[in-house]
Amino acid sequence: MYQKPIGKVEATQKANWKKDQLQISDEALKLQQKNPLVLDRQERVDELKKQVQNGEYKVQPEKVAKAFYDYWNENF
């Protein structure tokens, strides 16, 4: 008896939900693609992906620890 009204409310709420969307203009995409920083980062990401896939990527714990240490000392 009480299940029906709850079901109707839930169905109405679900019908009203909208998904978030993000739109980037063509100009912004062009600017992003020409940005040398973006290109350098993408090259680095591709290189790291290749190393990980080939089992060649090695974590350097000293570098990671130093980066954490420096970050925390500079920001907190």
C-alpha positions in Angstrom: 0.0 0.0 0.0 2.7 2.5 0.9 5.1 1.2 -1.7 3.2 2.7 -4.7 3.5 6.4 -3.7 7.2 6.0 -3.0 7.8 4.3 -6.3 6.0 7.2 -8.1 8.2 9.8 -6.3 11.4 7.9 -7.2 10.4 7.5 -10.8 9.6 11.2 -11.0 12.9 12.2 -9.4 14.9 9.9 -11.8 13.1 11.4 -14.8 14.1 14.9 -13.7 17.8 14.1 -13.2 20.1 15.6 -15.8 23.7 14.6 -16.5 26.4 17.2 -16.3 28.0 18.1 -19.6 31.2 19.9 -20.6 31.6 21.6 -23.9 34.9 23.0 -25.1 34.8 25.4 -28.1 36.7 24.6 -31.2 38.9 27.6 -30.6 39.8 26.4 -27.1 40.7 23.0 -28.5 42.9 24.5 -31.1 44.7 26.7 -28.5 45.1 23.7 -26.3 46.6 21.6 -29.1 49.1 24.3 -30.0 50.2 24.8 -26.4 53.8 23.5 -26.1 53.2 22.6 -22.5 50.3 20.3 -23.4 52.4 18.7 -26.2 55.3 18.1 -23.9 53.0 16.6 -21.2 51.4 14.3 -23.7 54.8 13.1 -25.0 55.8 12.4 -21.4 52.5 10.6 -20.7 52.9 8.5 -23.8 56.5 7.6 -22.8 55.5 6.6 -19.3 52.6 4.5 -20.7 55.0 2.6 -23.0 57.4 2.0 -20.1 54.6 0.7 -17.9 53.2 -1.6 -20.6 56.7 -3.0 -21.3 57.4 -3.5 -17.6 60.3 -1.1 -17.8 58.9 1.6 -15.5 60.7 1.7 -12.2 59.6 3.8 -9.3 62.3 5.9 -7.7 61.3 6.0 -4.1 63.8 8.8 -3.2 62.4 11.1 -5.9 58.8 10.4 -4.7 59.7 11.0 -1.1 61.5 14.2 -2.0 58.6 15.5 -4.0 56.2 14.8 -1.2 58.5 16.4 1.3 59.0 19.5 -0.8 55.3 19.8 -1.5 54.3 19.6 2.2 57.0 22.0 3.3 56.0 24.6 0.7 52.2 24.3 1.1 51.7 23.6 4.8 
